Amino acid sequence: MNSGEKDEKFLRGVLHFNAREFFEAHEVWEEIWLVEAEPERSFLQGIIQIAAAFHHYCHDNSDGAESLLAAGIVKLSRFPAQHRGLEIEELRAAAKRWARSIGKGEKPGSAQIPQLLWSKKRPDTNSGSD
């Protein structure tokens, strides 16, 4: 898979995530994750785990959601606040709030699920990593 294909799939995953199509986001990003090298491989695994967490939450599996949020947060902790054109610190902070809330037995509601925010103008398909 060339870098243009990876960028296109990455963008498609972001669009799925923001449309609350978490399973689809996970599937698209996993295609890149399978062929990616470190450290980008860990980054992709982190956002895949967070997407999977919200998929579990939307299917009434709070325990699975909490566990995957925690795993995703750990993976994303080694990346800067902005990475690959996205506000990763915003995602980490939201994931931490969600994990704490679920851990307390609360149900924040799917309307409160965060979006992936762009750190600047949405990248084109040739953007690569920041």
GURO-449454 format. One line per 5 residues: number of its first residue (from 1); for each residue x, y negated, z of N, C-alpha, C. Coordinates in nm, 4 decimals. Each point is the difference from the previous one (the first is absolute). Layout:
BEGIN
NUM	X:Y:Z:X:Y:Z:X:Y:Z ~ ...
This chain:
BEGIN
1	0.0860:0.1170:0.0000:-0.0860:-0.1170:0.0000:0.0903:-0.1229:0.0000 ~ -0.0206:-0.0912:-0.0954:0.0840:-0.1199:-0.0048:-0.0531:-0.1080:0.0956 ~ 0.0777:-0.1055:0.0179:-0.0374:-0.1027:0.0987:-0.1297:-0.0709:-0.0375 ~ -0.0257:-0.0187:-0.1285:-0.1265:-0.0621:-0.0411:-0.1196:0.0845:0.0378 ~ 0.0123:0.1311:-0.0162:-0.1086:0.0908:0.0393:-0.0191:-0.0014:0.1512
6	0.1118:-0.0030:0.0737:-0.0087:-0.0059:0.1466:-0.0699:-0.1278:0.0442 ~ 0.0377:-0.1127:-0.0616:-0.0607:-0.1283:0.0361:-0.1492:-0.0003:-0.0302 ~ -0.0380:0.0554:-0.1144:-0.1417:0.0047:-0.0375:-0.0775:0.0869:0.0982 ~ 0.0548:0.1135:0.0378:-0.0668:0.0884:0.0961:-0.0066:-0.0658:0.1379 ~ 0.1075:-0.0682:0.0392:-0.0010:-0.0680:0.1292:-0.1132:-0.1025:0.0040
11	-0.0102:-0.0811:-0.1040:-0.1057:-0.1012:-0.0078:-0.1375:0.0660:0.0015 ~ -0.0157:0.1088:-0.0721:-0.1276:0.0707:-0.0020:-0.0360:0.0483:0.1406 ~ 0.1000:0.0485:0.0741:-0.0232:0.0417:0.1381:-0.0457:-0.1149:0.0883 ~ 0.0615:-0.1173:-0.0162:-0.0411:-0.1177:0.0770:-0.1456:-0.0353:-0.0320 ~ -0.0354:0.0030:-0.1268:-0.1377:-0.0316:-0.0400:-0.0987:0.1010:0.0578
16	0.0362:0.1274:-0.0003:-0.0855:0.1024:0.0629:-0.0143:-0.0271:0.1495 ~ 0.1120:-0.0270:0.0670:-0.0040:-0.0258:0.1448:-0.0945:-0.1154:0.0296 ~ 0.0158:-0.1102:-0.0742:-0.0813:-0.1183:0.0264:-0.1465:0.0182:-0.0391 ~ -0.0281:0.1009:-0.0827:-0.1385:0.0350:-0.0334:-0.0543:0.1041:0.0983 ~ 0.0787:0.0284:0.1048:-0.0354:0.0987:0.1015:-0.0108:0.1419:-0.0568
21	0.0765:0.0241:-0.1040:0.0107:0.1326:-0.0617:0.1310:0.0607:0.0494 ~ 0.0005:0.0369:0.1276:0.1237:0.0384:0.0673:0.0564:0.1325:-0.0502 ~ -0.0870:0.0956:-0.0282:0.0493:0.1266:-0.0525:0.0685:-0.0211:-0.1344 ~ -0.0612:-0.0817:-0.0850:0.0576:-0.0275:-0.1318:0.1334:-0.0732:0.0118 ~ 0.0076:-0.0974:0.0917:0.1264:-0.0718:0.0228:0.1083:0.0992:0.0423
26	-0.0336:0.0851:0.0938:0.0927:0.1025:0.0470:0.0495:0.0864:-0.1154 ~ -0.0902:0.0453:-0.0841:0.0367:0.0878:-0.1117:0.0933:-0.0697:-0.0996 ~ -0.0297:-0.1247:-0.0348:0.0828:-0.0741:-0.0965:0.1385:-0.0266:0.0577 ~ 0.0053:-0.0463:0.1245:0.1301:-0.0281:0.0620:0.0813:0.1272:0.0186 ~ -0.0669:0.1117:0.0260:0.0725:0.1247:0.0190:0.0748:0.0413:-0.1271
31	-0.0551:-0.0311:-0.1159:0.0687:0.0307:-0.1260:0.1364:-0.0701:-0.0061 ~ 0.0063:-0.1227:0.0511:0.1264:-0.0745:0.0028:0.0893:0.0555:0.1107 ~ -0.0585:0.0227:0.1153:0.0741:0.0483:0.1168:0.0761:0.1278:-0.0326 ~ -0.0600:0.0886:-0.0764:0.0618:0.1280:-0.0328:0.1321:-0.0147:-0.0750 ~ 0.0168:-0.1096:-0.0745:0.1211:-0.0171:-0.0821:0.0894:-0.1134:0.0491
36	-0.0416:-0.0710:0.1031:0.0737:-0.1169:0.0469:0.1130:0.0383:0.0950 ~ 0.1036:-0.0803:0.0014:0.1123:0.0175:0.0919:-0.0192:-0.0906:0.1220 ~ 0.0756:0.0277:0.1054:-0.0015:-0.0864:0.1188:0.0671:-0.1322:-0.0341 ~ -0.0378:-0.1091:0.0622:-0.0970:-0.0128:0.1079:-0.1448:-0.0155:-0.0499 ~ -0.0171:-0.0192:-0.1293:-0.1346:-0.0226:-0.0535:-0.0925:0.1190:0.0274
41	0.0562:0.1178:0.0065:-0.0800:0.1197:0.0282:-0.0685:-0.0126:0.1366 ~ 0.0726:-0.0475:0.1004:-0.0586:-0.0192:0.1338:-0.1067:-0.1088:-0.0012 ~ 0.0249:-0.1070:-0.0743:-0.1003:-0.1066:-0.0120:-0.1303:0.0568:-0.0570 ~ 0.0120:0.0729:-0.1082:-0.1194:0.0585:-0.0628:-0.0692:0.0963:0.0953 ~ 0.0768:0.0793:0.0721:-0.0616:0.0927:0.0941:-0.0766:-0.0761:0.1081
46	0.0540:-0.1120:0.0438:-0.0693:-0.0807:0.1011:-0.1342:-0.0528:-0.0491 ~ -0.0040:-0.0544:-0.1200:-0.1282:-0.0528:-0.0480:-0.0957:0.1130:-0.0375 ~ 0.0549:0.1134:-0.0436:-0.0844:0.1178:-0.0265:-0.0653:0.0461:0.1304 ~ 0.0777:0.0048:0.1077:-0.0549:0.0433:0.1287:-0.1069:-0.0964:0.0502 ~ 0.0190:-0.1285:-0.0211:-0.1008:-0.0964:0.0433:-0.1263:0.0127:-0.0854
51	0.0156:0.0194:-0.1307:-0.1174:0.0227:-0.0856:-0.0734:0.1266:0.0438 ~ 0.0755:0.1066:0.0273:-0.0618:0.1251:0.0444:-0.0706:-0.0192:0.1345 ~ 0.0585:-0.0822:0.0867:-0.0628:-0.0275:0.1296:-0.1374:-0.0631:-0.0190 ~ -0.0085:-0.0977:-0.0873:-0.1298:-0.0649:-0.0213:-0.0984:0.0927:-0.0711 ~ 0.0501:0.0890:-0.0839:-0.0864:0.1022:-0.0609:-0.0590:0.0876:0.1106
56	0.0851:0.0440:0.0931:-0.0488:0.0821:0.1121:-0.1000:-0.0773:0.0849 ~ 0.0309:-0.1262:0.0282:-0.0915:-0.0807:0.0810:-0.1379:-0.0084:-0.0663 ~ -0.0025:-0.0224:-0.1303:-0.1261:-0.0126:-0.0732:-0.0768:0.1321:-0.0072 ~ 0.0681:0.1098:0.0335:-0.0644:0.1311:0.0013:-0.0098:0.0548:0.1427 ~ -0.0103:-0.0924:0.0970:-0.0247:0.0324:0.1413:0.1057:0.0897:0.0631
61	0.1248:-0.0163:-0.0405:0.1095:0.0733:0.0628:0.0927:-0.1021:0.0665 ~ -0.0432:-0.0491:0.1149:0.0772:-0.1026:0.0702:0.1357:0.0503:0.0464 ~ 0.0079:0.1253:0.0443:0.1293:0.0543:0.0457:0.1000:0.0023:-0.1152 ~ -0.0428:0.0474:-0.1164:0.0873:0.0014:-0.1173:0.0415:-0.1396:-0.0400 ~ -0.0942:-0.0943:0.0084:0.0301:-0.1389:-0.0350:0.1043:-0.0583:0.0936
66	-0.0184:0.0211:0.1299:0.0952:-0.0552:0.0981:0.1402:0.0568:-0.0213 ~ 0.0096:0.1304:-0.0206:0.1290:0.0659:-0.0203:0.0698:-0.0514:-0.1258 ~ -0.0742:-0.0112:-0.1095:0.0600:-0.0466:-0.1254:0.0365:-0.1479:0.0053 ~ -0.0796:-0.0810:0.0698:0.0366:-0.1411:0.0166:0.1339:-0.0103:0.0727 ~ 0.0145:0.0760:0.1072:0.1258:-0.0033:0.0769:0.1179:0.0413:-0.0874
71	-0.0165:0.1059:-0.0778:0.1086:0.0469:-0.0871:0.0336:-0.1045:-0.1062 ~ -0.1014:-0.0627:-0.0570:0.0224:-0.1019:-0.1021:0.0698:-0.1230:0.0555 ~ -0.0385:-0.0402:0.1191:0.0630:-0.1155:0.0649:0.1494:0.0268:0.0205 ~ 0.0339:0.1195:0.0471:0.1406:0.0355:0.0220:0.0771:-0.0087:-0.1321 ~ -0.0560:0.0556:-0.1063:0.0685:-0.0030:-0.1303:0.0197:-0.1434:-0.0486
76	-0.1019:-0.0839:0.0175:0.0084:-0.1377:-0.0504:0.0824:-0.0919:0.0892 ~ 0.0323:0.0449:0.1208:0.0718:-0.0868:0.0945:0.1393:-0.0372:-0.0488 ~ 0.0579:0.0767:-0.0900:0.1363:-0.0306:-0.0466:0.0028:-0.0946:-0.1197 ~ -0.1161:-0.0477:-0.0416:-0.0075:-0.0880:-0.1172:-0.0292:-0.1434:0.0427 ~ 0.0437:-0.0966:-0.0830:-0.0207:-0.1408:0.0345:-0.1483:-0.0385:-0.0034
81	-0.0275:-0.1202:0.0468:-0.1384:-0.0496:0.0060:-0.0672:0.0012:-0.1377 ~ 0.0760:-0.0307:-0.1022:-0.0502:0.0083:-0.1372:0.0851:0.1018:-0.0748 ~ -0.0671:0.0931:-0.0651:0.0723:0.1011:-0.0772:-0.0846:0.0375:-0.1201 ~ 0.0653:0.0096:-0.1120:-0.0634:0.0368:-0.1262:-0.1208:-0.0892:-0.0319 ~ 0.0137:-0.1260:0.0374:-0.1037:-0.0983:-0.0297:-0.1169:-0.0001:0.0962
86	0.0066:0.0808:0.1045:-0.1107:0.0116:0.0947:0.0383:-0.0530:0.1380 ~ -0.0997:-0.0453:0.0729:0.0160:-0.0447:0.1381:-0.0015:0.1224:0.0917 ~ 0.1143:0.0606:0.0168:0.0097:0.1235:0.0779:-0.0186:-0.0264:0.1491 ~ 0.0472:-0.1143:0.0497:-0.0199:-0.0304:0.1420:-0.1487:-0.0104:0.0320 ~ -0.0766:-0.0578:-0.0899:-0.1463:-0.0090:0.0200:-0.0604:0.1401:0.0094
91	0.0431:0.0897:-0.0881:-0.0515:0.1370:0.0000:0.0400:0.0715:0.1289 ~ 0.1261:-0.0152:0.0411:0.0458:0.0631:0.1253:-0.0822:-0.0493:0.1183 ~ -0.0201:-0.1313:0.0078:-0.0750:-0.0569:0.1120:-0.1435:0.0516:0.0010 ~ -0.0625:0.0049:-0.1156:-0.1385:0.0502:-0.0083:-0.0042:0.1481:0.0379 ~ 0.0961:0.0779:-0.0494:0.0036:0.1435:0.0316:0.0183:0.0211:0.1504
96	0.0834:-0.0819:0.0637:0.0193:0.0112:0.1454:-0.1293:-0.0318:0.0742 ~ -0.0699:-0.1062:-0.0418:-0.1288:-0.0342:0.0638:-0.0982:0.1162:-0.0146 ~ -0.0067:0.0559:-0.1188:-0.0899:0.1120:-0.0259:0.0365:0.1210:0.0855 ~ 0.1273:0.0347:0.0060:0.0425:0.1165:0.0777:-0.0349:-0.0189:0.1480 ~ 0.0229:-0.1195:0.0541:-0.0336:-0.0284:0.1399:-0.1511:0.0116:0.0221
101	-0.0755:-0.0565:-0.0905:-0.1455:0.0010:0.0116:-0.0552:0.1426:-0.0055 ~ 0.0482:0.0772:-0.0958:-0.0455:0.1391:-0.0125:0.0427:0.0798:0.1224 ~ 0.1217:-0.0265:0.0486:0.0500:0.0679:0.1192:-0.0852:-0.0253:0.1227 ~ -0.0660:-0.1148:0.0058:-0.0904:-0.0339:0.1106:-0.1402:0.0552:-0.0217 ~ -0.0185:0.0704:-0.1115:-0.1326:0.0553:-0.0287:-0.0942:-0.0978:-0.0687
106	0.0537:-0.1137:-0.0411:-0.0829:-0.0992:-0.0685:-0.0144:0.0374:-0.1471 ~ -0.1032:-0.0526:-0.0609:-0.0240:0.0216:-0.1434:-0.0111:-0.1376:-0.0647 ~ 0.1122:-0.0523:-0.0524:-0.0001:-0.1363:-0.0546:-0.0958:-0.0203:-0.1175 ~ -0.0315:0.1035:-0.0723:-0.0897:-0.0131:-0.1142:0.0777:-0.0180:-0.1290 ~ -0.0421:0.0708:-0.1029:0.0753:-0.0010:-0.1258:0.0060:-0.1377:-0.0645
111	-0.0924:-0.0895:0.0331:0.0055:-0.1354:-0.0561:0.1234:-0.0756:0.0482 ~ 0.0597:0.0457:0.1103:0.1176:-0.0672:0.0576:0.1327:0.0556:-0.0528 ~ -0.0043:0.0993:-0.0874:0.1232:0.0577:-0.0536:0.0753:-0.1078:-0.0780 ~ 0.1302:-0.0133:0.0256:0.0765:-0.1070:-0.0660:0.0201:0.0245:-0.1496 ~ 0.0317:-0.1065:-0.0682:0.0389:0.0046:-0.1407:0.1523:-0.0116:-0.0049
116	0.0589:0.0472:-0.1086:0.1416:-0.0248:-0.0251:0.0095:-0.1378:-0.0638 ~ 0.0731:-0.0883:0.0645:0.0106:-0.1374:-0.0466:0.1299:-0.0206:-0.0761 ~ -0.0077:-0.0755:-0.1081:0.1203:-0.0336:-0.0779:0.0760:-0.1110:0.0702 ~ 0.1310:0.0108:0.0047:0.0822:-0.1019:0.0651:0.0212:-0.1207:-0.0904 ~ -0.0310:0.0144:-0.1258:0.0118:-0.1085:-0.0975:-0.0921:0.0365:-0.1156
121	0.0143:-0.0689:-0.1091:-0.0789:0.0318:-0.1190:0.0070:0.1498:-0.0280 ~ -0.1147:0.0583:-0.0319:-0.0043:0.1432:-0.0264:0.1048:0.0363:-0.1040 ~ 0.0820:0.1021:0.0297:0.1067:0.0353:-0.0946:-0.0555:0.0622:-0.1272 ~ 0.0743:-0.0174:-0.1083:-0.0356:0.0712:-0.1218:0.0560:0.1415:0.0118 ~ -0.0167:0.0811:-0.1002:0.0411:0.1390:0.0093:0.1519:0.0181:-0.0087
126	0.0755:-0.1068:-0.0212:0.1452:0.0126:-0.0052:0.0681:-0.0621:0.1214 ~ -0.0724:-0.0122:0.1110:0.0507:-0.0743:0.1152:0.1071:0.0721:0.0794 ~ -0.0134:0.1317:0.0186:0.0962:0.0731:0.0810:-0.0057:-0.0425:0.1451 ~ 0.1008:0.0329:0.0765:0.0067:-0.0341:0.1417:0.0500:-0.1414:0.0187 ~ -0.0388:-0.0597:0.1134:0.0500:-0.1337:0.0343:0.1432:0.0089:0.0449
